[in-house]
Amino acid sequence: MRIRAIASGGDGVGALADGRTVFVPRSAPGDLLELVGVTLSKRFARARVGRLVEASPDRTPARCPHYERDDCGSCQVQHLTSAAQREAKGKIVTDALTRIGGLATLPITVEPGDREWEYRAKISLAVKGRNIGYHRVGRPDLVFDLVRCHIARPELSRLWTALRAHRRLLPMDAERVTLRVDRRGGLHAIVRVQGSLVWQGARELGRALSAAGVAAVLWWQPEGGAARAVAGAAEAYPAMVFEQVHPEMGDRVRTAAVDALGDVTGRHVWDLYAGIGETTRALAERGARVTSVEVDRRAVALAEGCGPATGVRRVAGHVETELDSLDPADAVILNPPRTGLGDQVTARLSQRPPDRLVYVSCDPATLARDLSRLAPAYRVAGVRAFDLFPQTAHVETLVEASRR
């Protein structure tokens, strides 16, 4: 079977003799394959690469040994060249906007990132028996033991090497270990457990990390509870607050979003799904009056601490429930989670549309769905895509729209 494209999740796509679409991980457009492990559903199939009969020119050797040896599911397209990765992502965005959003858009070119490796400021590892690492492709029940993640920042690799050497000090009921470097350069290890037993080895682990030359804050998160710092700092940076995992590219997308609004001096702008307030701050610095909405109260508190205090109104709550209480805006920036906008949000934006709208999305399918709902009120004026997450199938898209 010949692979013709890359699907949104990173699998190669081809067609069986009966016409059913088949999804094949670790395949590349142009590959001619013999398939193994074919599983059939009513409308599609899944399979694995058995033998590579003809290799695509887009293929390149994977840098990370875990990718092929352990079938690591953290990256999906490490076997493609950088140019082929971006081309595939551009086609994913174009296809979603055309097929789901009903937009007549030109092919989207994905803008490269500042680095292709060692960029992630956060990695999340599953714990399964003695193994701590990522899930294998298509096997959520299997976890391989991670030695090094090649897309994690060097600081996280050093933290993981030190922590891995002392894994015996982790809680017996640990189910996930999240490593993070914050904007200030601080290192964090958040350990989520299945129960609520106190983590007895936390302080000893903290001392062991310090002896290895790694200063990190250890967090303990019981089942159904909030995380709290248990070693490393008396007043720790709120490591559970969402931040972009590729901060430098996140800054670039944010600047592009604010630029897309044009001159905002004296204008009222909504910053919806505002996070820790970086976009709000950028808008205020350009002279806008800003109302931000963010559901995470810890993020709102952090934004308030960073300022500015004047010209900004910060609302802690769900966008869906807070929109009706906001004063009318001249423009809006949206940066929702992967699930996109709720029905209430698209309805409210359609009923009382600001003049300008900029939508930053990490999922082309939900972006396209939301744009189709907003189409009666907005005309799309521009689309940009950014390669925030090289070696993975994820892509960040920015859409600029104006009121009809």
Rosetta blueprint (number, residue, H / E / L):
1 M L
2 R E
3 I L
4 R L
5 A E
6 I E
7 A L
8 S L
9 G L
10 G L
11 D L
12 G E
13 V E
14 G E
15 A E
16 L L
17 A L
18 D L
19 G L
20 R L
21 T E
22 V E
23 F E
24 V E
25 P L
26 R L
27 S L
28 A L
29 P L
30 G L
31 D L
32 L E
33 L E
34 E E
35 L E
36 V E
37 G E
38 V E
39 T E
40 L E
41 S L
42 K L
43 R L
44 F E
45 A E
46 R E
47 A E
48 R E
49 V E
50 G E
51 R E
52 L E
53 V E
54 E E
55 A L
56 S L
57 P L
58 D L
59 R E
60 T L
61 P L
62 A L
63 R L
64 C L
65 P H
66 H H
67 Y H
68 E H
69 R H
70 D L
71 D L
72 C E
73 G L
74 S L
75 C L
76 Q L
77 V L
78 Q L
79 H L
80 L E
81 T L
82 S H
83 A H
84 A H
85 Q H
86 R H
87 E H
88 A H
89 K H
90 G H
91 K H
92 I H
93 V H
94 T H
95 D H
96 A H
97 L H
98 T H
99 R H
100 I L
101 G L
102 G L
103 L L
104 A L
105 T L
106 L L
107 P L
108 I L
109 T L
110 V E
111 E E
112 P L
113 G L
114 D L
115 R L
116 E L
117 W L
118 E L
119 Y L
120 R E
121 A L
122 K E
123 I E
124 S E
125 L E
126 A E
127 V E
128 K E
129 G L
130 R L
131 N E
132 I E
133 G E
134 Y L
135 H E
136 R E
137 V L
138 G L
139 R E
140 P E
141 D E
142 L E
143 V E
144 F L
145 D L
146 L L
147 V L
148 R L
149 C L
150 H L
151 I L
152 A E
153 R L
154 P H
155 E H
156 L H
157 S H
158 R H
159 L H
160 W H
161 T H
162 A H
163 L H
164 R H
165 A L
166 H L
167 R H
168 R H
169 L H
170 L L
171 P L
172 M L
173 D L
174 A E
175 E E
176 R E
177 V E
178 T E
179 L E
180 R E
181 V E
182 D L
183 R L
184 R L
185 G L
186 G L
187 L E
188 H E
189 A E
190 I E
191 V E
192 R E
193 V E
194 Q L
195 G L
196 S L
197 L L
198 V L
199 W L
200 Q L
201 G L
202 A H
203 R H
204 E H
205 L H
206 G H
207 R H
208 A H
209 L H
210 S H
211 A H
212 A L
213 G L
214 V L
215 A L
216 A E
217 V E
218 L E
219 W E
220 W E
221 Q E
222 P L
223 E L
224 G L
225 G L
226 A L
227 A L
228 R E
229 A E
230 V E
231 A E
232 G L
233 A L
234 A L
235 E L
236 A L
237 Y L
238 P L
239 A L
240 M L
241 V L
242 F L
243 E L
244 Q L
245 V L
246 H L
247 P H
248 E H
249 M H
250 G H
251 D H
252 R H
253 V H
254 R H
255 T H
256 A H
257 A H
258 V H
259 D H
260 A H
261 L L
262 G L
263 D L
264 V L
265 T L
266 G L
267 R L
268 H E
269 V E
270 W E
271 D E
272 L E
273 Y L
274 A L
275 G L
276 I L
277 G L
278 E H
279 T H
280 T H
281 R H
282 A H
283 L H
284 A H
285 E H
286 R L
287 G L
288 A L
289 R E
290 V E
291 T E
292 S E
293 V E
294 E E
295 V L
296 D L
297 R H
298 R H
299 A H
300 V H
301 A H
302 L H
303 A H
304 E H
305 G H
306 C H
307 G L
308 P L
309 A L
310 T L
311 G L
312 V E
313 R E
314 R E
315 V E
316 A E
317 G L
318 H L
319 V H
320 E H
321 T H
322 E H
323 L H
324 D H
325 S H
326 L L
327 D L
328 P L
329 A L
330 D L
331 A E
332 V E
333 I E
334 L E
335 N L
336 P L
337 P L
338 R L
339 T L
340 G L
341 L L
342 G L
343 D H
344 Q H
345 V H
346 T H
347 A H
348 R H
349 L H
350 S H
351 Q H
352 R L
353 P L
354 P L
355 D L
356 R E
357 L E
358 V E
359 Y E
360 V E
361 S E
362 C L
363 D L
364 P H
365 A H
366 T H
367 L H
368 A H
369 R H
370 D H
371 L H
372 S H
373 R H
374 L H
375 A L
376 P L
377 A L
378 Y E
379 R E
380 V E
381 A E
382 G E
383 V E
384 R E
385 A E
386 F E
387 D L
388 L L
389 F L
390 P L
391 Q L
392 T L
393 A L
394 H L
395 V L
396 E E
397 T E
398 L E
399 V E
400 E E
401 A E
402 S E
403 R E
404 R L
